[in-house]
Amino acid sequence: MTIECQALTRRFPGGRCGLDGLDLRLDTAGFTLITGHNGSGKSLLLRHLLGLEQPDAGRVLVDGRPLAACLAGTRRRVALVFQEPEHQILGLTVAEDMAFGPSCAGRKPADYEPELRSALACCGLAGFEEHLTANLSGGEKRRLAVAACLASQPELLLLDEPFNDLDWRGASELLAILQALRADGIGIVVVTHDLEKCLAHADRLVVLDGGRVVRDAPPAELWAELPALGLRRLPGGLDQLPAMTWLKAEACVAG
């Protein structure tokens, strides 16, 4: 699956440009990080990829077809985890939240319950079915949002600032899940300014500035440039790249 943005442009009232002729090609291969300063267009870009925002100019193509011509199918194949998990957690309990999407699609519980159990187990939430979503920790809510997305068996998973407000353990557990999904062939695209938490795992680093792509390359190729781009990294040479992670060596997904 390939999603291509061609000259994507979005202007806000007052004339400020959120996306300024942005060109970008994403596919389901590997782990891509999208970063940049606040206001560079990162979250806005993700919303355009699923038709949640409409450009003033340019277009989004999915496997060569205009997004508008295959929007429903794209939303089944591509899942978005919002920056604030509370914005997509709709059930009173974990089980209710997981069942919301499939039931709205008209599916019967006997058909989708095995998928839901598998998604919860993948995200370290097996046995949480009757837990109240309001009582979950921040990390558990984030993992529930991921699990609900996985229930639709997406080819590509988009995550908007997924490490916000997570402590070391929460970020490590989430990274372990993303690594496992990547190994299973699901494409991972993470929008984040927290490069120190995850850069070591990225196959590709895309840097936005002013609504445009200014750099797009493997992290090793951009290592020396990161400070000049205003991006945080560990001091030292390229040998420090593997340390740019919050994934514990012994990380396991647990409640």
Number of C-alpha atoms within 10 A of each C-alpha: 15 14 22 21 20 16 18 24 22 24 14 10 6 6 8 11 17 24 28 21 19 22 18 17 12 17 18 19 17 19 23 26 24 26 25 23 16 12 15 21 24 27 20 18 25 21 16 18 25 19 16 10 13 17 17 12 14 16 21 25 18 22 14 11 14 14 21 14 11 13 16 12 11 22 16 14 15 23 22 22 23 20 18 17 20 14 10 18 21 16 15 14 19 24 21 18 21 28 21 14 16 19 13 9 8 8 12 12 12 8 10 16 16 11 17 24 19 16 24 24 16 19 27 21 21 15 13 18 17 11 15 15 22 14 11 16 13 18 23 23 20 27 26 27 24 27 26 26 23 25 22 19 17 18 19 29 24 23 22 22 20 24 24 16 12 17 12 14 17 22 23 25 24 26 24 20 20 23 16 14 19 18 12 9 13 22 23 23 26 25 23 23 20 18 21 16 20 23 25 18 20 19 15 20 23 20 23 24 20 18 24 22 21 13 16 17 13 16 22 17 13 18 17 14 13 14 13 8 16 10 17 13 19 14 9 10 9 14 8 13 20 11 15 17 19 23 23 14 8 7 15 16 18 13 15
